[in-house]
Amino acid sequence: MGFFSWTCAKTNLPIVASAAWRDHPFSKVVLLADEGRTVIKGTYDGYGRIAVQEATGDRSLISGGVASLTKNRLTGRIGRGEAKLVLLDRYDPSEGFHAIGRSMNDIAQGHAYTKDFLDRCAAVGSFASVEGYELACYRELPVEYAARLSSGEAKGFGRLKDRVAVEILSERARRFNAHSATPLVVGKKPFSLWMVLVPLPSGTGFSIRGRDYRSERTTDDLAVLDLRDGKVSKDELRKCAAQVVDASPCTLVSRVQIVRDGETLGVVRGYSSQIAEGIVSVVDASGDTHFFWDDGDALAFLGMERDEAWRLNGAKMTPTYNETMPMVVLELPSPGATPTMR
């Protein structure tokens, strides 16, 4: 089992794994159970165990100086709000058990942070909502801005970013003269779109930047999204999408001819840009162009079994090729057999 963790029930800050972040103050915790009658203080290791330093209440939870959250079925109680984890330096025994919030699953699993991120979390002191923390953890908003967002405001920002992403991908599809742009719908996350919305100092909107998903680095501003009374118009979305696409042209990175029984089903072209990897156009046997943001969707569109398409997605569909290099040919066998490439 790998690392797993929760957020602090009081501050929504992450509880980090001491096995990954030795002696970090965010690994020092207080476990509250039995409506606060059981209090266990110690260091969380990231694997469901607390090295106990002090305890009151139900000591049957402790064995060999360790409180196991898994063996004592405390993980489920934490999930239901019947037990809570609070950072040790934020714990106030005068606060009642029901006066603080809940510990939620930490999306970074107690370890997948940068030092800069944890330093900034420590500097802000708390997040108003766990949804705001998650936006900061996913690097979709600066820590300092996300820390102020209520749950509703954070969810509203997520919906806004989805709308921006869908409009950018739809504009990209229009540039490809595509006949279809499925599945570009709000609610299906375009994970291949690497962008960040940076709040403007005026508070009237956001600048749109591309970012390297392997690091914290971002591009210069690609466009500015203006809000009116906290809302964005369809015309403003389209204008920004056009500016982003103009500023982040696509580069062809793969070109694969899909063949079954000697018949060409289509040609799949994979592209990359400053804000996207894995966006795909498909020219079918009739010459019509279709647009997808996922290799697997493109292959399934051409008749591959879904599991076959996903096995090839990323593994064989994204070698570096360009129009001057030989076309890669993907031979599709009968359903269930293994595709071959040449």
Steps between C-alpha positions, in 0.01 A plus 500: 500500500630846410472829682157632601391784720237759587461870550492671837139523619557850635715669233460287183880488480658169396621245752829386351676166522802510729648219289515748210540829690709425806430721803262725305257677737208391279574137598437574870134422565228450755249221448159573653256210542199409712368856458824636640527275804797321340795727417816351348796725417792391284665488159317366193717276280292505181400134519211526745709498819558759769813472716340592832653761730205562729152351535183519707181299468479168317854361523395173334565683171872500583733204466879519537488878510312520170135579424402322180217675319444203270508214750268688733261588216552868561532583131129439454417701810709789370316479168164520679612787722491283813874551551717793397863594449624846598849641461668502839599866497141599409332283761305680772356265765240762596333460160228240495515197271198621302631857475761409240452359151589164350819342379475426128716277281814684394527494121882517530496188723720656764813526287458642147583864570785737433680672788386833362137387510522390864682821594224706344235290674673568830511871420124530431423298814177341383263451208140614522392178326648166401392577142723809507788289629449252216509778239832616645632144523411435135681829422186646345516809722771666710495384863441852630189548283358150541531521879227765511240313296191351657380161382247661266753747359754224436240286321396803297861554393521134395193542280645819349827326415308212340312749282826669397662165420206379293488827304876482427471142379192586293688788340788264428254263334363782286855580386531135390177542299373202695150360445470389860656612823377231735538443789551870574241539773514662842536230762752289309832634620746586218801369691723551196445876524776647718400852587470717806273797564689768693281753686550858385611744773185702429284201586303545176612185321784262425797476269526167318841334489632166392701298749743213506321221686838366620595826673365828630610695191237688300501684170441871458138611483324350197175692554307694764154387605285791622212437738192718541339468843691175545367352174642451152309538176507251213653767274779561754569126520525472121727805476735362764500154342599647163782697664629191682497290183675777305770521770554124535521343153498123467802290412451163329656227712358177354338374181347152489307326223235261635452189281272194531491219243700712258251788518598840638253608765661837557808700589549615858717805560613589850590858592657686788492867595590725793176409676426151375645158437319219327246698299414299192343545158370206300452504124270208423472301177250753363741788555298650785695641795403428860655649811576334833713587800582138571678232296277228644181678389645545151590132466162387633335729245681306225358170620748366750380320808508739794752298702728467195479874441598580856790254495645689206409845633825679576712185473519475122301792364741775607843435349664814362432517129427778257377531143851445358540162673347169396137441599457247780245234406285336767357166386171419676428128536164343573353624832679360803834434328812712540552794259836529326696799375746534215 
